[in-house]
Amino acid sequence: MQIVAIGDIHAQEFKFWRILRETGLSDRNRKPTERALSGGVRVVLLGDLVHAKSRERYSELIGVSEYDEYDPEHLRRAETVQERFLREVKEFQDQLPAGTMVILMGNHDFNAVTEQGPLRTDDVTHLEWKESASLPEDLFDWISSWQREYTFEEIHFAHVGPRPEHNTYDQDFYLENRRRWLQQDKDFLSDTPWRLGVYGHTPVRGGLNLASQGRAILLDNNGFRDEYSYLLIDTDEDGYRMRLQGLYFDEYVPR
């Protein structure tokens, strides 16, 4: 079995479809290939499909020179584009064998389907579905059904980390900054049945970082410029082979 693990997409749909094409799971018309329909590949999305990560990304998303989230027209266009993308993902998932594509609930996704106040990333406030519009019912129900964690072949997948509190997006999640476990010199998987953990949420330049004494893999750089990455995990009875793919460092340094 091969697993394709994809970190936080944050509304950058072209990266999502590029990854599925590169892994041979989608054709250029965004339809599942025979490989995707075979049941021999499992796709795990680590959460945060919604909310662009910067004002620049929002500007690109709706085709304006500078995105203003307090402009009702800009905001509605941002919602509409993301709703279309979400429906495309749902349509793709619906065509696959059951359980082939697993989508995990990220904190931004959770924010979109709850009455939680708007989130903020750097200089932009995420007001989608908070002001004059709410998510359409079909998308609301679908996102609300996403699970918080997933385990396959002794590998644990979640948005933030291995503990239940890491993936509980209440007010304390932001007050306590629950990604701090990454800096602790401790194996957080030692008292679990899992051999490895694969998580998103924490932005990574250069592709992939390790935590929890090397047993937790961090995979989130899809929100940065042209960079994107995904992790291929091939499993057999003896172990795991993991390969990081994509463009995970792209930087111009002026003289």
Secondary structure, DSSP 4 states (H G I P E B T S, - for coil): -EEEEE---TT-HHHHHHHHHHTTSB-TTS-B-HHHHTT-EEEEE-S--SS-SSHHHHHHHHT-SS--TTSHHHHHHHHHHHHHHHHHHHHHHHHSPTTSEEEB--HHHHHHTS-PPPEEETTEEE-TTTSS----HHHHHHHHT-BSEEEETTEEEESS-SSGGGG--SHHHHHHTTTGGGGSSS-TTTTSS-SEEEE-SS--TTS-EEETTTTEEE---TTSTT-EEEEEEEEETTEEEEEEEEE--------
